Structures are given as structure tokens and as C-alpha cells.
Amino acid sequence: MTTVTENEILIRTGPNTALGVVFRQYWIPFLQLSDLPEPDCAPVRVTLLSEKLIAFRDSNGDIGLIDEFCAHRRVSLWFGRNEEGGIRCPYHGWKFDTKGNCLEIPSLPGDTKTCAKVKLKHYPCIEKGGVIWTYMGPEENRPDEPNFEWAVVADENRYVNRRLQECNYLQAMEGGIDGAHVSWLHRGALDNEPMRIGSKGAEYQRDAAPEITIQDSPAGIMIGARRSAEDGQSYWRITPWIMPWYTIVPPYGDHALHGHAWVPIDDENCYAWTFTHHPARPLSEEEHVQLASPEGIYAELIPGTHRTVANKENDYFMDREAQKSGKTYSGVRGIAMQDASLQESAGPIVERSEEFLCTSDTAIVMARRKLLKTAKEFAETESPPPGVAAVDQRIRSASYVWPESATLDEVVQDVIDAGAEPGTQHMSI
């Protein structure tokens, strides 16, 4: 059982919290490139790990992520003018660059000394894999750039999006490492999800009682879900959980690979990122159409926002007839919203001391323990946490048939070997 004290450590990610300090050691995805499409475009409000910030692209194309509030009278710079190499507060004209430096105080013309004393908090940013990333930790600890396979394949091999999820990051992320729920919650959806259709794996996954085994890894944990297959073989689905909040979903046939990240906005909301890529070929036009389908792992968004059309205000368009007929097991359409509806239904923060966990929850228990252990060790040693090293991020998922005698260690080694060379085909049926 997770105690009240442990739960508090796990869910709090603001400044100076145990895990908040750890999470600031990583490069964090926070915007898509399309959010800041061109120099001097409109700034974007960003709340990240409970810090209120503003992002903008200056006249040179450089990206700034700075304190949202002007150093003068603390009004929001979202109302500012992004022009001529900086963002200018419309209240009194104070101007700041992408590094938070004060460039101009109009009421003090020529007073460079006062300008030099004024500085807003800022965080460095990079662009990679269709995503804008930031690093919020000490400069001396800044890690190498992200090395996830989806972030380094050619642009035409990748599709990325994100949606608001109205709950703490942990309960959303735990859904991603819970292999047992798929055969129940997504029953019915397996028949309609475009990126699973025609695969043998979708048939095997109807087995609702997989054997779950876990292996520790330098980046996090490897989760094995084994189901029976024909001729004395076993169907394995291998899901890597990479700290602090990434999972890579086992693929189906030659369909593309999917990954998720659950990035805390604050303690009661997160962004659910989804990354789709194929390591060996561009995504087809048909696949782009399929990815836009609300039947799958991407959800329809309210235009101009990252909030889903189906949400808790409209009960996710619950369809009791579809539930009763078996078209969908939960009555909610689409894999993404089936997950979100139940995770949000538990409230913004789950009271984990009241849970009753069982053997199918082994991966969830192990992930919590690893997060708690990492928080403790980092507080004591400040050594790099798991998953920070670029080499540890280059790992794939797999779904394949192995001999019944194969152990998780053997299966994981096969997966690691198969994905060692960029551009090679993934292991999937």
C-alpha cells in the first residue's frame, strides 16, 4: 500500500518538492513547434511543474521561456508585444529578451545600469522531433539532448500531438504502464482502432489475464505481459517505462510505434503527449488519416485549444447503448478518451492509501518505488537520475511470439538487440 506521506511525495512536482527537483533534471517537452510557428508570433502561456511562464519566438527565431509576469508591476506578458528582438510589456513598455534580460525601460531612457539589475527567470529551450523542450534545472547538470527514437527519425516518419488531461500526472501515467486494463477497458475498441487492425497481436490481446513480470532497467523498468499463443509459444508485449514519465506502447504488425509522456502542468493537471513514428519508413497519407480518427490513441480537440471535445463536462459522450451492445466496453468512444475518462473520474488526485492492489499491478508498484527511491537518492547525492542519459532513452517496445520457455530477461535482450541500429524494423506481429 502507498501511504499518505508517500503519495504526497509522488504527486507534488512544484519547485522545491522532492520529485519536482528530480523532474527538473530532464529535458521536458512543453510545446509543439506549431505553437510558435514563426518569428514574432503570438506568445503562449505555459504552466509547467506549477510554474507560470510565457513562451515566445523572437525576431531571430530564438525561443524564450521566461517568467510570465513583468518584473515591474507583475502583469502578464501574454498581453505583450512580441517585436524587434524581445517581448514588450504593454503596461509601461518594459522589454525583455529570450533570456529574461531587461532590454529597455522607457521611463528611464539610457539608464543601462537599472536595466542590468532587472532579470526575469528563464529556462533554455531546444527544438527537436517536432517538439519544443526546456531544461529547468541547474546549468551544471544540463544533460545531453533527448535521444528517443521518435525524436530523431525523419520528420516524415513522425506524428506528434498533446492533449490536456484534468488529473495528476501519476494516475495518467500509471494507466500507461498497466498492461492488464487493455483487455477490459479497450475491449471492442481493439476491433476499430486503425493502428491495430489486421494484426495477430490484437487477437492475442483478448486474453484478459496476462502474466505480468517486471525487470529493472537503467532508464526505469521493462514490463512484460505474457499471454498464451499457439504451438507451445507465448505472446509477449514489452512496454518500457522510461523515467520520469514516458512509456512506449508495443506495436501491432507493421503499424507504427506509439509513445506517451505525461508532463505535469500543476498537481491537478497534465499534458498527455502522444508520439507516433515508424523507424524504417515515412508514415503514409492513410496512416495520417487513421491517426486523426477518434477511435484511436489521439483525441479530437476543441479548435484552438488542447482540451478534448469529449470531456468530463459532457460525460465524455457516454453511450450506454454502445456499452450494452459491446461496441465499446465502457461506453466511451476511442482509446484515448476511454483512458482519460476513468483516470479523471478518480478525481484530480487519487488517494492511494485507500487502494487494494493485486499481482496485475506489479508494474505500478515498481514504478512508484523507483520514483520514491530516486527522490531520496537525489536528495542525498544529486547523482543523475534514471533516464537522463541519452543512451538509456534509445529503447523500443515489442510484441512478438517467443518459445514458452523464454524468460523476460531473454525477451528483453532480444528487444534491445533488435533496436540497436536506427532505422531497423521493429519486432511486432
GIVENPE-V80983 format. One line per field, one symbol per residue. ss: DSSP state (H for helix, E for strand, L for the rest). phi: phi as a letter, one per 30 degrees, with the letter a starting at -180 (. if undefined). Layout:
BEGIN
ss = ???
phi = ???
END
This chain:
BEGIN
ss = LLLHHHHHHHHLLLLLLHHHHHHLLLEEEEEEHHHHLLLLLLLEEEEELLEEEEEEELLLLLEEEEELELLLLLLEHHHLEEELLEEELLLLLLEELLLLEEEELHHHLLLHHHHHHLELLEEEEEEELLEEEEELLLHHHLLLLLLLHHHHLLHHHEEEEEEEELLLHHHHHHHHLLHHHHHHHLLLHHHLLLLLLLLHHHHHLLLLLLEEEEEELLLEEEEEEEEELLLLEEEEEEEEEELLLEEEELLLLLLLEEEEEEEEEELLEEEEEEEEELLLLLLLHHHHHHHLLLLLLLLLELLLLLLELLLHHHHHHLLHHHHHHLLLLLLLLLHHHHHHHHHHHLLLLLLHHHLLLLHHHHHHHHHHHHHHHHHHHHHHHLLLLLLLLHHHHLLLLEEEEEELLLLHHHHHHHHHHHLLLLLLLLLEL
phi = .ddeddddddccbdeidedddddddcdcdbbdeddbdaeidddbdbcbhiccbbcacdddjdccbbedceddbiddddddccahiaccdddbidbbcdciddcabedbeiddddeddcacebbdbbcaiibccbcccdedcedddebdeddcddedcbbbabbdbcadedddddddccdddddcecdjdddcdedbeicdeddeddddbddcbbbdbeclbcccccbdbdhicbcccccdccdcacbcdedbhddddbbbbccddbdbbbccdbbcacdcaddddddddddddddccccdcdeibcddddaddchhhecddddddjebdcjcdideddddddddddjdbddddcdbdbddceddddddddddddedddddbhdedeiddedddcbccabacbeeddcdedddddddddcdceiddddab
END
